[in-house]
């Protein structure tokens, strides 16, 4: 049996009666895990070089994922050539998003970086319409455009508050869209844990290569504890992120990424004493508001579809 432990847990939970509900919970769990990982990684910025931190975290992450995969018998599963190509495409997205996101995270407020990433549900909704032919009406297209205006309020191009690293955060969004859409194309036969392992190995190799250029610094016990904690949380994040793109509708499930913003603001203030400026706060509200609107529209469309079926 190769079914992952979170999936078994959710399958046994009676309240999760639909794929959309399962996907929503998986997304919220994923966002919590990734934000806690981000916080711990950011605490070592300045003490541990970026690629060294990526490499050390990656070693721990890969070891944990290998142990989980072996215990589940995942290595006995035969993966087809089309799935390997899809995993390869997803890996490109994973590497690109990791590099651009972590560089931005090391140089920006964690709340601001996460706020920019809140454009992901809008970007994925648009990509789902373009590549998966999911139905998106003019109202949701308008919400997407308004949401991206909110992103511009966060980035603040052309102002003294503009941070060039914001562009890297936006590039990370592009690569996460690639990663998530590639995940959507995987067959059900591919264990989620193997997809997570592929991502972890690729990022670890990237970190190892980066240390050759960036150099190596001694790691104290406090930084090592933070990296171990980051590895634990990112393993959970990997698992949930892979699974969430394989259940439910993209437009519905992606909306629950916004829970990451709440985590980012709370942890940014509690750990780093960060307070968002007015434009960042306004832009975040605009982006989240448009995401909530897409959720509302998805529900309305679903209700209409059910009503039409009953009327047949």
Phi, psi and omega in degrees: 000134183242013181290134184284152184299321178296326181291322178295319179298314182292326180295332182271356182271114187296328184292340182268080189269349180231160178298323179296321179292319176298317180296322180296314180294318177300319180295317180296320176295319179298314181296319178298315181295315181294323181291321175295322174299313180302317182298314181293321178295319181294332180294337181265357178299132182096333178260326180236128178303151185307304186289332174294318177297317178298318182293312182295316176298320181297321178300313180295317180298312181299318180299317180294319181292321177300316180298316179295316181297318180294320181294334180266358181071023184293333183288349178275351182282133177270127181256131183285161180301317177300321179292324177297321178295320178294319177298321177298317178295319178297323179297321176301315177297321180296315181295312181299315181293323180295312182298306185293321182292314183291324176298316178296318182297322181292339187242000182231168172294138183298325179295322180291318179297313181294325179298319178297321180291349177289352173285352182302313179302321178292317180295320181288324175300315178296316180294324177298323178291321183285319188255336180246004177057032174288141185287123177228117182278179184295330180294318179287328174297320177295321178296322178298314181295319178294321178298319179291332172296321176298322177298320179297327176295325178288315182289322178057055180295143177080007179245168179291340179277357182292134177243120183303336179291344175299326178297322178294323177297322177293321176296325177299323178301315180301316182287329176292323176300315177301315181299314185288323178291325176295320178301322180299333183274357180286146177284160181293343183286344182275117179296138179302326183294327178288326176294317177297321179296317178302317179295316182295315180298316182296319180290324178296316177298320176301314179298319179299316178296322181293327180294334178295331180266318188277335182096180186227138179235149175300146182246122179278174186295323181295316178294322180295320178297319179297319180291323177296315178298319178299320180297318179298314182290325182286332174299313178298318179298316177303311184300309183293323182295321178292315183293324187292330179281359182249004176224147175076177179274138182304314184298324181283306187296321184297334181302329185282002170297337185296343176297338178296327180296318178298314177300317182296318180292318180294310182290325178299319179285315185292321186265321187245357180067028183274136175234123182292146177283176186299314181294321178297317179296317179296314179300321179296318178297320179296312182297313180296320179300319179291326176294318177297323178295319178297325176297315179300315180296322179298319179294319180296318180294319179297318179296320179296320180296318179295318180297321178295321179295320180291333181279350181287000000 
